[in-house]
Amino acid sequence: MRTMTYKDATLEALAEEMGRDPTVFVMAEDLLGRGGGQGHYLGLRELLNGDTSRMLDTPISETAIVSSAVGAALAGMRPVIDMRFSNCLPACMDELVNQAAKSRYMFGGQGKVHMVVRCPDGIVKAQGAHHTDCLEAWFSHVPGLQVVVPSSPAEGKGLLKTAIRNENPVIFLEHKTLFKTEGLVPEESYTIPFGKARIARKGSDVTLVVYGVMVGRALEAAKILETEGIDTEVLDLRTLSPWDKETVLASARKTGRVVVAHEAVRQGGFGAELSATISEEAFSSLRTPVVRIGGPFVPIPATPPLEDLCRVLPANIVEAVHKVMV
């Protein structure tokens, strides 16, 4: 194990996959200059021994980036593209929803669009409403797209390698606060399967179902709850499409109490899918109704005091757990 930042762990994953498979290439705005929007490609040139032939700078046009990637994938390449911010995705919804997501099905498997769309998202540093949304629920609703939300450096590396090798288009949502986050990462090469949740913490009193940056916040909440005598189980979904229904239901049946939390707005969020499924398929095991928490139904303000009110923090999770501990 080594201690690495999320940025370096995912950079290593990308370099390893580019070394393993000559069809893998990267497209991003300002790639060769600033290393992309978050600087998370800085050092890739060196890891590739100075070879920039598969590092393509793009114009500031999300439509051009995604449509080029779809065409390249249909021609047999495996593009990894970067949207700079997840809020740029609405500019290319036709390419993602009508072309990338549907081609393999419509052409009987002959038109595979194996591409990865990296999408930094989430609330950070007063970036305002145009740069902070969490849009995972949109894309989890689209058949043909796979949706990945990593929670740590080790998770990011293993899931990115799986995404690149995948035969389907992958929306890879990375919270912007993760890039500088440090964690232990295995030295050996490894992948993490899609559709298999991770039990981040075992517990017996209540289940927290979370993903992405919320995993760390849920673990913090679990420590607080432990001082109150509440034993909390934390599930890291890892992927939302597919999602691991079996592990979630097993935990819900074990504890009988469930809280679902995400930073995306609560209305129409992915938590509604989780809550409905748990209520439908594990109803007889539940001691209390499922509680779901998320952001308020407002565009994210740029002013820091109002922005803080939109965050879902460990204290909010603790409060939600108190509601189910009856």
C-alpha positions in Angstrom: 0.0 0.0 0.0 1.1 3.6 -0.7 -0.4 6.9 0.3 -1.6 8.7 -2.8 -3.9 11.6 -3.7 -7.0 10.8 -5.7 -5.5 12.8 -8.5 -2.3 10.7 -8.6 -4.2 7.4 -8.2 -6.5 8.0 -11.1 -3.6 9.4 -13.2 -1.7 6.1 -12.5 -4.8 4.1 -13.6 -5.0 6.1 -16.8 -1.3 5.7 -17.6 -1.5 1.9 -16.9 -4.4 1.5 -19.2 -2.9 3.6 -22.0 0.3 1.4 -21.7 -1.8 -1.8 -21.7 -4.1 -0.9 -24.6 -3.0 1.3 -27.6 -6.7 2.2 -28.4 -7.0 4.2 -25.1 -6.6 8.0 -25.6 -7.5 11.1 -23.7 -9.3 14.3 -24.8 -9.7 17.4 -22.7 -9.7 21.1 -22.7 -6.2 22.6 -21.9 -4.9 19.1 -21.5 -1.2 19.7 -22.5 -1.2 23.1 -20.7 -2.8 23.2 -17.3 -3.5 19.4 -17.2 -7.2 19.8 -17.7 -9.8 21.8 -15.7 -8.8 20.4 -12.3 -5.1 19.9 -13.2 -5.6 16.2 -12.7 -3.7 15.2 -15.9 -0.5 17.0 -14.9 2.2 14.3 -14.9 0.5 12.1 -17.5 3.0 13.1 -20.2 5.9 12.0 -18.0 4.2 8.7 -17.1 3.9 8.1 -20.9 7.6 8.8 -21.3 6.9 12.1 -23.1 4.6 10.6 -25.7 1.7 13.0 -26.2 0.3 11.3 -29.4 -2.7 10.1 -27.4 -3.2 13.2 -25.4 -5.5 15.5 -27.5 -6.3 19.1 -26.6 -9.8 20.1 -27.6 -11.6 23.3 -28.3 -14.0 24.7 -25.7 -16.9 22.7 -27.1 -18.4 19.9 -25.0 -20.6 18.9 -28.0 -17.5 18.5 -30.2 -15.6 16.5 -27.5 -18.4 14.0 -26.8 -19.5 13.6 -30.5 -15.8 13.0 -31.4 -15.5 10.4 -28.7 -18.7 8.6 -29.8 -17.3 8.4 -33.3 -13.9 7.2 -32.2 -15.5 4.5 -30.0 -17.6 3.2 -32.8 -14.5 3.0 -34.9 -12.8 0.8 -32.2 -11.0 3.3 -30.0 -11.4 3.7 -26.2 -11.6 7.5 -25.5 -11.4 8.9 -22.0 -12.8 12.4 -22.2 -13.1 15.2 -19.6 -16.1 17.5 -19.2 -14.2 19.9 -16.8 -17.4 20.3 -14.8 -20.5 18.0 -14.7 -22.6 21.1 -15.5 -21.2 21.0 -19.0 -23.0 17.8 -19.7 -26.4 19.4 -20.7 -24.6 20.8 -23.8 -24.2 17.3 -25.2 -27.2 15.4 -24.0 -28.1 14.2 -27.5 -24.7 12.7 -28.1 -24.8 11.0 -24.7 -28.5 9.9 -24.4 -29.5 9.3 -28.0 -26.2 8.1 -29.5 -23.7 6.7 -26.9 -26.4 5.1 -24.7 -28.4 3.5 -27.5 -26.0 2.5 -30.2 -25.0 -0.9 -28.8 -28.7 -1.9 -28.4 -29.9 -0.5 -31.7 -27.2 -2.2 -33.7 -27.3 -5.6 -32.0 -24.0 -5.2 -30.3 -22.1 -4.2 -33.4 -21.9 -0.5 -32.4 -20.2 -0.5 -29.1 -19.5 2.9 -27.6 -16.7 2.1 -25.1 -15.9 5.5 -23.7 -15.4 7.1 -20.3 -16.8 10.6 -19.6 -15.0 12.1 -16.5 -17.2 14.7 -14.8 -15.9 16.6 -11.8 -18.9 17.7 -9.8 -20.1 18.8 -6.3 -20.0 21.9 -4.1 -16.6 23.4 -3.6 -15.1 26.9 -3.0 -18.0 29.2 -4.1 -18.0 28.3 -7.7 -21.7 29.1 -8.2 -24.6 27.4 -9.8 -23.0 26.8 -13.1 -20.2 24.6 -11.7 -21.5 22.7 -8.7 -24.4 20.4 -9.6 -24.5 16.7 -8.8 -26.4 15.2 -11.8 -26.0 11.5 -11.2 -29.8 10.9 -11.1 -30.2 12.2 -14.7 -27.8 9.6 -16.1 -28.9 6.7 -13.9 -32.3 7.1 -15.6 -30.8 6.4 -19.1 -30.7 2.7 -20.2 -27.3 2.0 -21.8 -25.2 4.4 -19.6 -23.2 3.2 -16.7 -22.8 5.6 -13.8 -19.8 5.4 -11.4 -19.2 7.5 -8.3 -15.9 6.8 -6.6 -15.3 7.7 -3.0 -11.5 7.5 -2.4 -8.1 7.3 -4.2 -8.1 3.5 -4.1 -11.7 3.3 -5.3 -11.0 5.8 -8.0 -8.1 3.9 -9.4 -9.9 0.5 -9.5 -13.1 1.9 -10.9 -11.4 4.0 -13.6 -9.5 1.0 -14.9 -12.8 -1.0 -15.0 -14.5 1.9 -16.7 -11.9 2.1 -19.5 -12.1 -1.7 -20.1 -15.9 -1.6 -20.1 -17.9 -2.2 -23.3 -20.4 0.6 -22.6 -20.3 4.3 -22.2 -19.5 5.3 -18.6 -20.4 8.5 -16.8 -17.6 8.8 -14.2 -18.6 11.4 -11.6 -15.8 12.7 -9.3 -16.4 15.1 -6.5 -14.0 18.0 -6.9 -12.9 17.8 -3.3 -11.6 14.3 -3.9 -8.7 15.2 -6.2 -6.5 16.4 -3.3 -7.8 13.7 -0.9 -5.1 11.2 0.3 -5.6 7.5 1.0 -4.0 4.1 0.8 -3.7 2.6 -2.7 -2.5 -1.0 -3.5 0.8 -1.2 -5.4 -0.4 -4.0 -7.6 -2.7 -3.5 -10.6 -6.3 -4.1 -9.7 -9.9 -3.4 -10.9 -13.1 -3.0 -9.0 -16.3 -4.6 -10.5 -19.3 -2.5 -11.3 -22.5 -3.3 -9.5 -20.9 -4.5 -6.3 -21.2 -2.2 -3.2 -18.5 -2.0 -0.5 -19.3 -2.3 3.2 -17.2 0.6 4.4 -18.1 0.0 8.0 -20.0 -2.9 9.6 -22.8 -2.2 12.0 -26.0 -3.6 13.5 -28.3 -0.7 14.4 -28.8 1.3 11.3 -27.6 1.3 7.6 -26.3 4.4 5.8 -26.5 4.0 2.1 -24.2 6.6 0.4 -21.7 7.1 -2.5 -18.9 9.3 -3.6 -17.9 12.1 -1.2 -20.7 11.2 1.1 -18.9 8.0 2.1 -16.3 9.9 4.1 -19.0 12.1 5.7 -21.0 9.0 6.6 -18.0 7.4 8.3 -17.5 10.6 10.3 -21.1 10.5 11.3 -20.7 6.9 12.3 -17.9 7.8 14.7 -20.2 10.4 16.4 -23.0 7.9 16.6 -20.7 5.4 18.2 -20.2 7.7 21.1 -24.0 7.6 21.6 -24.1 3.8 21.5 -25.4 3.5 18.0 -23.7 0.9 15.8 -23.8 2.1 12.2 -23.2 0.2 9.0 -22.0 2.3 6.0 -22.5 1.0 2.5 -20.5 2.6 -0.4 -22.5 1.9 -3.6 -19.6 2.7 -5.9 -21.8 2.5 -9.0 -25.4 3.7 -9.5 -26.1 2.0 -12.8 -25.8 -0.9 -12.1 -26.3 -0.7 -8.4 -26.0 -3.5 -5.9 -29.6 -4.1 -4.7 -28.7 -7.4 -3.0 -26.1 -5.9 -0.6 -28.4 -2.9 0.2 -31.4 -5.1 0.9 -29.4 -7.5 3.0 -28.1 -4.7 5.2 -31.6 -3.2 5.5 -33.0 -6.5 6.6 -30.2 -6.9 9.1 -30.5 -3.5 10.8 -34.2 -2.7 10.1 -33.3 1.1 9.9 -32.0 2.9 6.8 -30.8 6.4 6.0 -30.0 7.3 2.4 -27.9 10.5 1.9 -26.4 12.4 -1.1 -25.3 15.9 -1.9 -27.5 16.2 -5.0 -30.9 17.9 -4.4 -33.3 15.6 -2.5 -36.2 16.1 -5.0 -35.9 13.4 -7.7 -32.5 12.3 -6.4 -31.1 8.8 -6.7 -32.0 8.4 -3.0 -35.6 8.1 -4.1 -34.8 5.0 -6.2 -33.0 3.5 -3.2 -35.7 4.4 -0.7 -38.5 3.0 -2.9 -36.7 -0.3 -3.6 -35.9 -0.8 0.1 -39.5 0.0 1.1 -40.9 -2.3 -1.6 -38.6 -5.3 -1.1 -37.6 -5.2 2.5 -40.8 -3.6 4.1 -41.4 -6.4 6.5 -37.9 -6.1 8.0 -38.0 -2.3 8.5 -38.6 -1.0 12.0 -39.1 2.6 10.7 -39.6 4.2 7.3 -36.5 4.9 5.3 -35.2 8.4 5.7 -33.5 10.1 2.8 -31.6 13.4 2.9 -30.1 15.6 0.2 -29.5 19.1 -0.8 -32.3 21.8 -0.9 -34.2 22.3 -4.2 -32.3 25.5 -5.2 -29.4 26.4 -7.6 -26.2 26.4 -5.5 -25.5 30.0 -4.4 -22.0 31.4 -4.9 -22.0 33.3 -1.5 -20.3 31.1 1.1 -22.9 31.3 3.9 -25.7 30.3 1.6 -23.6 27.7 -0.1 -22.9 26.1 3.3 -26.6 25.6 3.8 -26.7 23.4 0.7 -24.1 20.9 1.9 -25.0 17.6 3.4 -22.6 17.2 6.3 -22.0 14.6 9.0 -24.2 16.5 11.4 -27.2 16.2 9.0 -26.6 12.4 8.8 -26.5 12.1 12.6 -29.8 14.1 12.8 -31.4 11.7 10.2 -30.2 8.6 12.1 -31.8 10.0 15.3 -35.1 10.0 13.4 -35.0 6.3 12.7 -33.7 5.2 16.1 -37.1 4.9 17.7 
